[in-house]
Amino acid sequence: MQDYHIVVSNPTGADVTAAGNHTAPARSVSVQHINSASPDHYKDFLDAGCSVGPYDGGTIQERQHGGFLLYMLQVEQEE
């Protein structure tokens, strides 16, 4: 499987755990390494009040994969 890298900002007072056991600590920004393009892995973050963005670090390929993951979320929410 391919890794997808995204940044999750959690402004809430509680840790948020998304599908696949990815946890965004309370009141922090973290880089999540997700090994699936499934939107379920990051919709949980959004539903809990977090914001999700592309990961600026890493290789060009890692940044492209993170952008693709976010694009897939947008497409799914528009349908």
N, C-alpha and C positions, 0 to 999 in steps of 0.2 A: 504494500500500500504506500501511497504517497503522503508525505507530511504537508500540512497546510499550516501556516503561521499567521496568527491574527493577534491584535492587541485588544484586550478587554479591560475597560475602565469600570470599576464597581464603586459607585459613590454611596451605596447603601451601608447600613450598619451591620450587615450579616454576610458571611461568606455565601457565594452562589455556586452551586454545583450543577453543571450541565450534563447532558447525555455523554456517556463515555468517561464519567468520573473526572471531568476537568473542572477544577475549582478556581474561581476568581476570589481572592481574599477581600474582605470588607475594606472599604475606603482605600483602594489601591488600584494600580494599573499593572497588569501582568500580560506576558506574552504566552499565548496558548498554542501548543503544538498538537494539532488535531490530525488524525490519520484517516480522515474520511471527508468526502465532499458533501456528506449529508447535511442539509440545513438543520436537522435536529440537534446537531452538536453545538450550535450557537444560538438557535432561537430561544433556548432556555435562558441564556444570558440576557437577551433583549427583553423577554417576558418578565424577568426579575428586576428590570430597571437599569441594567448595565448598558454601556455603549460599546460598539464593536467597530474596529477600524483595521486598516491594513498594517502589517508589520513592516517597518522601515529598515530593519536590520537584516542581516543574512545575505544570501546570494540573490542574484537577480531572479533565479528560478523560484526561490522561496517567496520572494515578494510577489511574483506573478501568481503563484498558487494561492497566497492569501487573498489577493485581489479577486481571483476567480471564485473563491469560497464566498466572499461578500457579494459578488455579482449573482451567484446562485440564490442566495437568500433574497435579494431584491426581486429576482424573477419569480420566485415561488410566492412571495407576498403579493405580487401584482396579479397573480392568477386567481 
